[in-house]
Amino acid sequence: MIKNGFYSYGSKALDGVDGGDSGVMVLRDGGILGGTSFFYFIGTYSCSGGRWKGEITHQEHKPAPQTHYPMAGRIVTAGFAGTYTDEGAEFEATALVGKRSLRYHAGLWLLLMRD
């Protein structure tokens, strides 16, 4: 089971797209809450045997520059799948942004564990 806790989060857009962000994320019993300097996100996940998958919805809490944030001005839901260890996790996510499909790679590093 992926550890409940407070994680540092970083993402990078793939396929030559400019974008990515860093922030924090809380994972707790299948729920995700988190945010960056421009976005907050909520979601759900399931995990087993070192693999996890789920869905995250992003929305701005502060206007983001569209030149670096393709999701600026939109509510976007992304599906993800990846792996986890006791120290953190990673995943690749795919989001439909308007008519464009964007892929991201993200890493999470456990900062504080919570039972």
N, C-alpha and C positions, 0 to 999 in steps of 0.2 A: 504494500500500500504506500502511495506517495505520502510524505509526511505533511501533516497539518502545520502551517506556519506562515511566517512573513518572509517574502522572497524579494530579492533585487531582480529586476527584469530588464532585458535588453533585446531589441529586435532589429533586423536588417531586411530591407526589401531585396528580393531576388530578381533574376532575369533582366538585369541592367536597369531596373527602375530605381530612381533616387528616393530614399525614404527609410524610415526606421525610427526608433525612439528608445528611451530608457525610463524606468520608473520603478514602482513597487507593485507587488501582487500578494494577496492573501489567499491561500488555499485552505479550505476547511470542509471536510466531509462531503466532497463532491461539488462544492461551490467555489466560485472565483470572484474576487473583488479586487480592483486595482486602479491604478492611474498613472499618468505621466503629466508633464507640464501643461499639455493641451487637452488630453482625453481622459475619460474615465471608462472603465469597462467592467462588465459583469458577465458571468457565464457559469457553465457546469462542466464537469468532467467525470470520467470513470477511469479506473486503472486496475491493472493486475499484472503480476509477473514482470515488472520493469517497463511496461508499456502503458501509455495513457492516451486518451482522446477526448475531445469535447467540442464546445462551441463558445465563442466569446463575442459579445456585442460591444462595439466602441461608439462613443458619442463625445463630441466636444463639450468641455466645460468652459473653455476660453478659445476665442477664434485662433485658428492655426494657419500659418502661411501655406497656401496651396502648392507653392513651388517645392516644398520638401515633404509635405504630408498629403498624399493623394486622397486620403479619407476626410480631409477638411470639409466642413459644411455638410456632412452626411452622417447618418446612422448606418453603421456597417456591421454585419454579422459574418464571422469567419469560422470555418470548421478547422480543427487541428488534430494532429496525431504526432506522437513522439515517444521518447524514452525518459525514464527517471532513475535516479539513484538516491542514496541517503543524503547526498550533498546538494542535489538540485535536479533540474530537468531541462529538456529541450524539446522543441517541436517545430514542425513546419505547418503553416496555416495558409489557407486559400480563401480569399474574400472576393466577392463580386462587388465592384465599386462602379456604379453606373452600369455601363455595358462592358467594362473592362475587368478581367480576372487578374488579381494580384496575389503573388506568393510572398510569404515572409518566413524567415527563420528566427526563432527566439530562444533565448537561454534564460534560465532562472537559477539563482543561487540562494540557498537557504541561509537566512540571516538569524532567525529566531524560531525555534520549534515550539509548538503548542500542542498539548494533549487534548 
